[in-house]
């Protein structure tokens, strides 16, 4: 059997919903699990609802809920008729009534919390799967709608919950296995604690949902359907001549995702790696195109130029570090205490430089770091990475990279010990120049 995940851009209209079902129907012989993201833009709108409700603005929050319900209802009327339409509209009414109860409660208390935010954000996936399952049945497909909150178990780290892997796998194997010619439709992104409290897996977490299903069920393949023809050598919005990579390794995919590639979610790769299941990224609008296959091994050489904007560079300097020990431990204990991951680290005798992209607790982190040494925070930074297998075995690789960036001021350089990436920190204004220059040198020559 196979698992197919469709992103929001692939489910933005009634026509695209029908197209996605057509793709899934073509693989029904051994059963399909279809994992769906919310319809394009829905999660951003639900985030606005949560923010409005938390500030006490129940009127505007309610109006946005009404608009979303009306739009999902209109889509249902385009796709369905008769009893399937009546059933889907009743389910949508119940869903949005449930959403309004949460919104009214948040507004009455004027209280926004990560827990209440997760409760609101999951409604986009829940709503679109109602439409998909109903349309499949109207086509004569045996379809069953799953509730991922009953199958994927997490901790209570709301908005970025950590999955309880063994319990999740047991539940999916018991209740989420399709039979032959059967389609199971599951909302991505959402999960719940052992006590049933709704959580989310973080933005882009529908990819993770798909590989959790794939790993638990021993799927032949997990296919991520999106709006590009696979994993590209760079962001085509920035580099028009970007190419599609036919295949990359698990390690390369994970590095690319972590360092800014927008096709896959960083955590997506882990369940597939564990079970040795290939992941393919394909274009919904060009289903015949080969896409990119992600598997255990890959060929040597550079595969992509990834980038991440809005990076914060933190420098800690102290003469007390010279010939001393324990400073790195003290520094990273501060980041651990504030639950903030560090991307890159570079050290010298008297200083440590680090990059982060989560600045929610930056003020508290900086305050704690001043007890160790002088702290400088640079908000005007971007992270640019060259990702590829066995980079350091390529003759002249480093010289080629540095020469391509002539005229681009570098704030930091990190040579990955994994020999799979070279990461550079540049001024934010130089991001496009750096990415395009590196792409020309490595992929257009």
C-alpha positions as CSV (number, residue, x, y, z in Angstrom):
1,X,0.0,0.0,0.0
2,X,1.0,3.6,-0.4
3,X,0.7,6.8,1.6
4,X,0.0,10.1,-0.3
5,X,0.2,13.5,1.3
6,X,-1.4,16.5,-0.5
7,X,-0.3,20.0,0.5
8,X,-2.6,23.0,0.8
9,X,-1.7,24.3,-2.6
10,X,-2.8,21.0,-4.1
11,X,-6.2,21.2,-2.4
12,X,-7.0,24.9,-2.8
13,X,-10.1,24.5,-5.0
14,X,-12.9,22.0,-5.8
15,X,-11.1,21.1,-9.0
16,X,-7.8,20.4,-7.3
17,X,-9.5,18.3,-4.6
18,X,-11.1,16.2,-7.4
19,X,-7.7,16.0,-9.1
20,X,-6.0,14.8,-5.9
21,X,-8.6,12.1,-5.5
22,X,-8.0,11.0,-9.1
23,X,-4.3,10.5,-8.4
24,X,-5.1,8.5,-5.2
25,X,-7.7,6.4,-7.1
26,X,-5.0,5.3,-9.6
27,X,-3.2,3.5,-6.8
28,X,-6.1,1.9,-5.0
29,X,-5.2,-1.7,-5.9
30,X,-3.4,-2.3,-2.6
31,X,-5.0,0.5,-0.6
32,X,-4.1,4.2,-0.1
33,X,-3.8,6.4,3.0
34,X,-4.4,10.0,1.8
35,X,-3.0,12.6,4.3
36,X,-4.4,16.1,3.7
37,X,-3.2,19.5,4.6
38,X,-5.8,22.3,5.1
39,X,-7.0,24.0,1.9
40,X,-4.6,26.7,0.8
41,X,-4.4,29.6,3.2
42,X,-6.7,28.1,5.8
43,X,-4.1,27.6,8.5
44,X,-3.0,31.3,8.3
45,X,-6.6,32.4,8.6
46,X,-7.2,30.1,11.6
47,X,-4.1,31.6,13.2
48,X,-5.7,35.0,12.8
49,X,-8.9,33.7,14.4
50,X,-6.9,32.4,17.4
51,X,-5.1,35.8,17.7
52,X,-8.3,37.8,17.5
53,X,-10.1,35.5,20.0
54,X,-7.2,35.7,22.4
55,X,-7.3,39.5,22.3
56,X,-11.1,39.5,23.1
57,X,-12.2,40.4,19.5
58,X,-14.9,37.9,19.3
59,X,-16.8,39.8,16.5
60,X,-13.9,39.7,14.0
61,X,-13.0,36.2,14.9
62,X,-16.6,35.1,14.4
63,X,-16.8,36.7,11.0
64,X,-13.7,35.0,9.8
65,X,-15.1,31.6,11.0
66,X,-18.3,32.4,9.1
67,X,-16.4,33.1,5.9
68,X,-14.4,29.9,6.2
69,X,-17.5,27.9,6.8
70,X,-19.3,29.5,3.8
71,X,-16.3,28.8,1.6
72,X,-16.0,25.2,2.6
73,X,-19.7,24.8,2.1
74,X,-19.5,26.3,-1.4
75,X,-16.7,23.9,-2.2
76,X,-18.9,21.0,-1.0
77,X,-21.7,22.2,-3.3
78,X,-19.3,22.2,-6.3
79,X,-18.2,18.6,-5.5
80,X,-21.3,16.9,-4.1
81,X,-25.0,16.5,-4.5
82,X,-27.8,14.6,-2.8
83,X,-27.2,12.6,0.3
84,X,-23.4,13.0,0.2
85,X,-23.8,16.8,0.1
86,X,-26.3,16.9,3.0
87,X,-24.0,14.7,5.1
88,X,-20.9,16.7,4.4
89,X,-22.7,20.0,5.2
90,X,-23.9,18.6,8.4
91,X,-20.4,17.5,9.4
92,X,-19.0,21.0,8.4
93,X,-21.7,22.7,10.5
94,X,-20.8,20.6,13.5
95,X,-17.1,21.3,13.0
96,X,-17.5,25.1,12.8
97,X,-19.9,25.1,15.7
98,X,-17.2,23.4,17.7
99,X,-14.7,26.0,16.5
100,X,-17.0,28.8,17.6
101,X,-17.3,27.4,21.1
102,X,-13.5,27.5,21.5
103,X,-13.3,31.0,20.0
104,X,-16.0,32.3,22.3
105,X,-14.2,30.8,25.3
106,X,-10.9,32.4,24.4
107,X,-12.6,35.7,23.8
108,X,-14.5,35.7,27.1
109,X,-11.2,35.0,29.0
110,X,-9.2,37.3,26.7
111,X,-6.6,34.5,26.8
112,X,-4.4,33.0,24.1
113,X,-2.3,30.0,25.0
114,X,-0.3,27.5,22.9
115,X,-2.9,24.9,23.9
116,X,-5.9,26.9,22.7
117,X,-4.0,27.9,19.6
118,X,-3.5,24.2,18.7
119,X,-7.2,23.6,19.3
120,X,-8.1,26.2,16.7
121,X,-5.4,25.5,14.1
122,X,-6.5,21.9,13.5
123,X,-9.9,22.7,12.0
124,X,-8.5,23.4,8.5
125,X,-7.3,19.8,8.1
126,X,-10.5,18.4,9.7
127,X,-12.7,20.3,7.3
128,X,-10.9,19.4,4.1
129,X,-10.9,15.7,4.9
130,X,-14.7,15.8,5.3
131,X,-14.9,17.0,1.7
132,X,-12.4,14.5,0.4
133,X,-14.0,11.5,2.0
134,X,-17.5,12.5,0.8
135,X,-16.3,13.1,-2.8
136,X,-14.5,9.8,-2.8
137,X,-17.7,7.9,-1.7
138,X,-19.7,9.8,-4.4
139,X,-17.2,8.4,-6.9
140,X,-18.0,4.9,-5.7
141,X,-14.7,4.5,-3.8
142,X,-14.8,2.8,-0.4
143,X,-13.5,5.6,1.8
144,X,-13.1,5.9,5.5
145,X,-12.4,9.2,7.4
146,X,-9.8,8.9,10.1
147,X,-9.2,11.2,13.0
148,X,-5.5,11.7,13.4
149,X,-6.0,12.9,17.0
150,X,-7.0,9.3,17.9
151,X,-3.9,7.8,16.2
152,X,-0.9,10.1,16.7
153,X,0.1,10.5,20.3
154,X,2.3,13.4,21.5
155,X,3.6,15.1,24.5
156,X,2.1,18.5,25.6
157,X,4.6,20.7,23.9
158,X,1.8,22.5,22.1
159,X,2.4,24.0,18.7
160,X,5.4,21.7,18.1
161,X,4.5,18.5,19.8
162,X,6.9,15.5,20.1
163,X,5.4,12.2,18.9
164,X,5.3,9.2,21.1
165,X,6.6,6.9,18.4
166,X,5.8,3.4,19.7
167,X,2.3,4.1,20.9
168,X,1.5,6.0,17.7
169,X,2.7,3.1,15.5
170,X,0.6,0.7,17.5
171,X,-2.6,2.8,17.1
172,X,-2.0,3.3,13.3
173,X,-1.4,-0.4,12.8
174,X,-4.6,-1.2,14.7
175,X,-6.9,1.4,13.2
176,X,-5.2,3.0,10.1
177,X,-4.5,0.2,7.7
178,X,-6.4,0.3,4.4
179,X,-7.8,-2.8,2.8
180,X,-7.5,-3.6,-0.9
181,X,-9.4,-1.0,-3.1
182,X,-9.9,1.1,0.1
183,X,-9.1,4.8,0.6
184,X,-8.4,6.1,4.2
185,X,-8.5,9.9,4.5
186,X,-6.5,11.4,7.4
187,X,-6.0,15.0,8.4
188,X,-2.3,15.9,8.6
189,X,-0.7,18.2,11.1
190,X,-2.9,17.3,14.1
191,X,-2.5,14.9,17.0
192,X,-3.3,14.7,20.7
193,X,-1.8,13.9,24.0
194,X,-2.5,10.6,25.8
195,X,-5.3,12.5,27.6
196,X,-6.9,13.5,24.3
197,X,-5.9,17.2,24.3
198,X,-5.4,18.4,20.7
199,X,-1.8,19.3,19.6
200,X,-0.1,20.1,16.4
201,X,3.1,18.9,14.9
202,X,4.3,22.3,13.8
203,X,3.9,24.1,10.5
204,X,4.5,21.6,7.6
205,X,3.7,18.8,10.0
206,X,1.4,17.0,7.5
207,X,4.5,15.6,5.8
208,X,5.4,14.1,9.2
209,X,1.9,12.7,9.5
210,X,2.4,10.9,6.2
211,X,5.7,9.2,7.1
212,X,4.4,8.2,10.5
213,X,1.6,6.3,8.7
214,X,4.1,5.0,6.1
215,X,6.5,3.7,8.7
216,X,3.9,2.1,10.9
217,X,2.2,0.4,8.0
218,X,5.3,-0.7,6.1
219,X,4.2,1.3,3.1
220,X,5.9,0.7,-0.3
221,X,6.3,4.4,-0.7
222,X,5.3,7.8,0.7
223,X,4.5,10.4,-1.9
224,X,4.4,14.1,-1.1
225,X,2.3,15.9,-3.7
226,X,3.0,19.6,-3.9
227,X,3.2,22.5,-6.4
228,X,6.7,22.0,-7.6
229,X,8.2,19.1,-9.7
230,X,10.3,17.8,-6.8
231,X,13.2,19.0,-4.7
232,X,15.1,21.6,-6.7
233,X,18.6,22.9,-6.7
234,X,17.3,26.1,-5.2
235,X,14.2,28.1,-4.6
236,X,12.8,28.7,-8.1
237,X,11.2,32.0,-7.0
238,X,14.8,33.2,-6.3
239,X,16.6,31.2,-9.0
240,X,14.6,30.9,-12.2
241,X,17.1,28.4,-13.6
242,X,16.8,26.0,-10.7
243,X,16.8,22.3,-11.7
244,X,14.9,19.3,-10.3
245,X,17.1,16.7,-8.6
246,X,16.0,13.2,-9.7
247,X,17.2,11.7,-6.4
248,X,18.8,12.7,-3.1
249,X,19.7,10.8,0.1
250,X,17.8,10.9,3.4
251,X,20.6,12.9,5.0
252,X,20.7,15.4,2.2
253,X,16.9,15.9,2.4
254,X,17.1,16.4,6.1
255,X,19.9,19.0,5.8
256,X,18.1,20.8,3.0
257,X,14.8,21.0,5.0
258,X,16.6,22.1,8.2
259,X,18.5,24.8,6.3
260,X,15.6,26.4,4.5
261,X,14.3,24.2,1.7
262,X,10.5,24.7,1.5
263,X,9.4,21.4,0.0
264,X,9.7,19.0,3.0
265,X,9.4,19.3,6.8
266,X,12.6,18.5,8.7
267,X,11.0,15.8,10.8
268,X,9.4,14.1,7.8
269,X,12.5,12.1,7.1
270,X,12.9,10.4,10.4
271,X,10.2,7.7,10.3
272,X,11.1,6.9,6.7
273,X,14.8,6.6,7.6
274,X,14.0,4.2,10.4
275,X,12.0,1.8,8.2
276,X,13.9,2.3,5.0
277,X,10.8,3.6,3.1
278,X,11.5,5.8,0.0
279,X,9.8,9.2,-0.1
280,X,9.0,10.8,-3.4
281,X,8.2,14.5,-3.9
282,X,6.0,15.1,-7.0
283,X,3.9,17.9,-8.6
284,X,0.2,17.5,-8.4
285,X,-0.3,19.5,-11.6
286,X,2.3,17.3,-13.5
287,X,1.7,13.8,-12.1
288,X,3.6,12.1,-14.9
289,X,6.8,13.9,-14.1
290,X,9.3,11.8,-12.2
291,X,9.8,14.1,-9.2
292,X,12.5,13.5,-6.7
293,X,13.1,10.2,-4.9
294,X,14.5,10.3,-1.4
295,X,16.2,7.1,-0.3
296,X,19.0,5.8,1.9
297,X,21.9,6.5,-0.5
298,X,22.8,9.2,-2.9
299,X,25.5,10.2,-5.4
300,X,28.3,12.5,-4.3
301,X,28.4,16.2,-5.1
302,X,26.4,19.4,-4.4
303,X,22.6,18.9,-4.6
304,X,21.1,22.3,-3.6
305,X,21.7,25.8,-2.4
306,X,19.3,26.3,0.5
307,X,18.7,29.5,2.5
308,X,16.9,30.7,5.6
309,X,16.2,34.4,6.1
310,X,15.5,36.2,9.4
311,X,18.3,34.5,11.2
312,X,19.7,36.0,14.4
313,X,23.5,35.8,15.1
314,X,24.6,35.9,18.7
315,X,28.2,36.5,19.7
316,X,29.4,35.9,23.2
317,X,32.9,37.2,24.0
318,X,34.9,36.7,27.3
319,X,38.6,36.7,28.0
320,X,37.8,34.2,30.8
321,X,37.3,31.6,28.1
322,X,41.0,31.5,27.3
323,X,42.5,28.2,28.4
324,X,39.4,27.5,30.5
325,X,36.8,24.8,30.3
326,X,33.1,24.7,31.0
327,X,32.1,27.8,29.0
328,X,30.4,26.0,26.2
329,X,28.4,23.9,28.6
330,X,27.2,27.0,30.5
331,X,26.3,28.7,27.2
332,X,24.2,25.8,25.9
333,X,22.6,25.1,29.2
334,X,21.0,28.6,28.8
335,X,19.6,27.7,25.4
336,X,18.4,24.4,26.8
337,X,16.7,26.2,29.7
338,X,14.8,28.5,27.2
339,X,14.0,25.6,24.8
340,X,15.6,27.3,21.9
341,X,17.6,25.3,19.3
342,X,20.9,26.6,17.9
343,X,21.5,26.1,14.2
344,X,25.2,26.8,13.8
345,X,28.2,27.3,16.2
346,X,31.6,28.7,15.6
347,X,34.2,29.2,18.4
348,X,37.5,30.9,18.9
349,X,39.8,31.2,22.0
350,X,37.6,34.0,23.5
351,X,34.3,33.9,21.7
352,X,31.4,31.8,20.6
353,X,29.1,32.7,17.7
354,X,25.7,31.0,17.3
355,X,22.7,31.4,15.0
356,X,19.0,30.9,15.9
357,X,15.8,31.4,14.1
358,X,13.4,31.2,17.0
359,X,13.6,34.5,18.8
360,X,10.6,34.2,21.1
361,X,12.9,34.0,24.2
362,X,15.8,36.0,22.8
363,X,15.7,38.8,25.5
364,X,15.8,36.3,28.3
365,X,18.6,34.3,26.6
366,X,20.7,37.5,26.0
367,X,20.2,38.5,29.6
368,X,21.4,35.1,30.9
369,X,24.4,35.1,28.5
370,X,25.6,38.5,29.9
371,X,26.6,36.6,33.1
372,X,29.1,34.8,31.0
373,X,30.5,37.6,28.8
374,X,29.8,40.5,26.4
375,X,26.8,39.7,24.2
376,X,26.2,41.1,20.7
377,X,23.0,40.3,18.8
378,X,22.8,40.8,15.1
379,X,19.3,40.5,13.6
380,X,20.3,41.3,10.0
381,X,21.5,37.9,8.9
382,X,20.6,35.0,6.6
383,X,21.9,31.5,6.5
384,X,23.0,30.1,3.1
385,X,24.0,26.4,2.8
386,X,25.5,24.3,0.1
387,X,24.1,20.8,0.6
388,X,25.4,17.6,-0.9
389,X,27.0,14.2,-0.3
390,X,30.7,13.9,0.3
391,X,31.3,17.6,-0.4
392,X,34.8,17.6,1.1
393,X,35.9,14.8,-1.3
394,X,35.2,17.1,-4.3
395,X,38.5,18.7,-5.5
396,X,38.5,22.4,-5.0
397,X,35.1,22.5,-3.5
398,X,35.8,25.1,-0.8
399,X,37.8,27.3,-3.2
400,X,34.9,27.2,-5.6
401,X,32.4,28.2,-3.0
402,X,34.5,31.1,-1.6
403,X,35.3,32.5,-5.0
404,X,31.7,32.5,-6.0
405,X,31.0,34.8,-3.1
406,X,33.5,37.5,-4.0
407,X,32.1,40.8,-2.9
408,X,29.6,39.2,-0.5
409,X,30.6,39.9,3.2
410,X,30.6,36.8,5.3
411,X,29.6,37.1,9.0
412,X,30.3,33.4,9.8
413,X,31.3,30.1,8.1
414,X,30.6,26.7,9.4
415,X,32.1,23.6,7.8
416,X,29.8,20.7,8.7
417,X,31.7,17.8,10.2
418,X,29.1,15.5,8.5
419,X,30.7,16.5,5.2
420,X,27.2,17.2,3.9
421,X,26.9,20.9,4.1
422,X,28.8,24.2,4.1
423,X,26.8,26.9,5.8
424,X,27.5,30.6,5.5
425,X,26.0,33.5,7.4
426,X,25.6,36.7,5.3
427,X,23.9,40.0,5.7
428,X,20.2,39.6,4.9
429,X,20.4,42.1,2.0
430,X,23.1,39.9,0.4
431,X,21.0,36.7,0.4
432,X,19.8,36.8,-3.1
433,X,23.2,37.7,-4.5
434,X,24.8,34.9,-2.5
435,X,22.3,32.2,-3.5
436,X,22.3,33.1,-7.2
437,X,26.1,33.3,-7.4
438,X,26.5,29.9,-5.7
439,X,23.9,28.4,-7.9
440,X,25.5,29.7,-11.1
441,X,28.9,28.3,-10.0
442,X,27.7,24.8,-9.0
443,X,24.7,24.1,-11.2
444,X,24.7,26.4,-14.3
445,X,28.3,25.9,-15.5
